[in-house]
Amino acid sequence: MPGRAARPVQLRLATRGAQLSGPWVALPALAYNPLVLGGTPLRATLLLVVVVYLIAAGWFLVLAPWSRFWAVRVVPAAPFWLMTWLDDPSLRGALSGFGIVHFAAAWGWLDRAARKA
């Protein structure tokens, strides 16, 4: 409507929660509930899944390149141009180092979760 100024939306605080009100809107604000809005049990489960994955992948990356499985199954199954790289100790060391990075990431997740608790 031209000539009529709209009133700004006001925020009124009540004892049980907040309510937004204005000339066209009256919405009750949702109270924060951590169990409904992504709370502790879901976050703890996600943390556990991520940490278990990082530790398992870390162990695999540290141990697999130096195992008999690597020499018998992985290297001979690779294309010829890739065989020399896969058999090179420096690549095996790099993969093991990446496994150690996975351990450090798992430690970081656990440390961050311990500081929040």
C-alpha positions in Angstrom: 0.0 0.0 0.0 1.6 3.3 -1.0 1.8 5.9 1.6 1.5 3.5 4.5 4.8 2.7 6.3 5.3 -0.9 7.4 6.1 -1.5 11.0 9.3 -3.3 11.7 9.2 -6.8 13.0 9.6 -6.9 16.8 11.1 -9.5 18.9 9.3 -10.2 22.2 11.0 -12.4 24.8 8.7 -14.6 26.9 9.5 -17.0 29.7 9.0 -20.1 27.6 10.6 -18.9 24.4 10.6 -16.0 21.9 7.9 -15.0 19.6 8.3 -13.0 16.4 5.4 -10.6 15.7 4.7 -8.0 13.2 1.8 -6.7 11.1 1.6 -9.9 9.0 3.7 -12.4 11.0 3.2 -14.2 14.3 5.6 -17.2 14.6 6.6 -18.9 17.8 10.4 -19.4 17.9 11.6 -23.0 18.4 13.3 -23.6 21.7 16.8 -25.1 21.3 16.8 -28.8 21.9 20.1 -30.5 21.4 18.6 -34.0 21.1 16.4 -32.9 18.3 18.7 -30.5 16.5 21.7 -32.7 15.9 22.7 -33.3 19.5 25.1 -35.3 21.5 24.3 -39.0 20.6 24.4 -38.4 16.8 27.6 -36.3 17.1 29.2 -39.0 19.3 28.3 -41.7 16.8 29.7 -39.6 13.9 32.9 -39.0 15.9 33.3 -42.7 16.6 32.7 -43.7 12.9 35.2 -41.1 11.7 37.9 -42.0 14.2 37.5 -45.8 13.6 37.8 -45.1 9.8 40.9 -43.0 10.2 42.6 -45.5 12.4 41.8 -48.4 10.2 42.9 -46.6 7.1 46.0 -45.5 8.9 47.0 -49.0 9.8 46.3 -50.2 6.3 48.4 -47.5 4.7 51.2 -48.1 7.2 51.4 -51.9 6.9 50.1 -52.8 3.4 52.9 -51.4 1.3 55.5 -53.4 3.2 53.5 -56.7 3.3 53.8 -59.8 1.2 50.4 -59.1 -0.2 51.7 -55.9 -1.7 54.6 -57.7 -3.4 52.6 -60.7 -4.6 49.2 -59.2 -5.5 49.4 -55.5 -6.0 52.7 -55.0 -7.9 52.3 -57.8 -10.4 48.7 -56.8 -11.1 49.6 -53.2 -12.0 50.4 -52.1 -15.5 54.0 -52.4 -16.5 54.8 -48.7 -16.4 53.4 -48.5 -12.8 55.1 -51.6 -11.5 58.5 -49.9 -10.9 56.8 -47.1 -9.0 54.8 -49.4 -6.8 57.9 -51.5 -6.0 59.9 -48.4 -5.1 60.6 -48.0 -1.4 60.1 -44.2 -1.5 56.5 -44.6 -2.7 56.0 -47.2 0.0 57.3 -44.8 2.5 55.1 -42.0 1.2 52.1 -44.3 1.6 53.1 -45.2 5.1 53.6 -41.5 5.9 50.1 -40.8 4.6 48.9 -43.5 7.1 50.6 -41.6 9.9 48.8 -38.5 8.8 45.5 -40.5 9.2 46.6 -41.3 12.8 47.3 -37.6 13.4 43.8 -36.7 12.0 42.1 -39.3 14.3 44.0 -37.9 17.3 42.9 -34.4 16.3 39.2 -35.5 16.2 39.5 -37.1 19.6 41.3 -34.1 21.1 38.7 -31.7 19.8 35.9 -33.8 21.1 37.6 -34.1 24.5 38.1 -30.3 24.8 34.3 -29.7 24.0 33.2 -32.2 26.7 
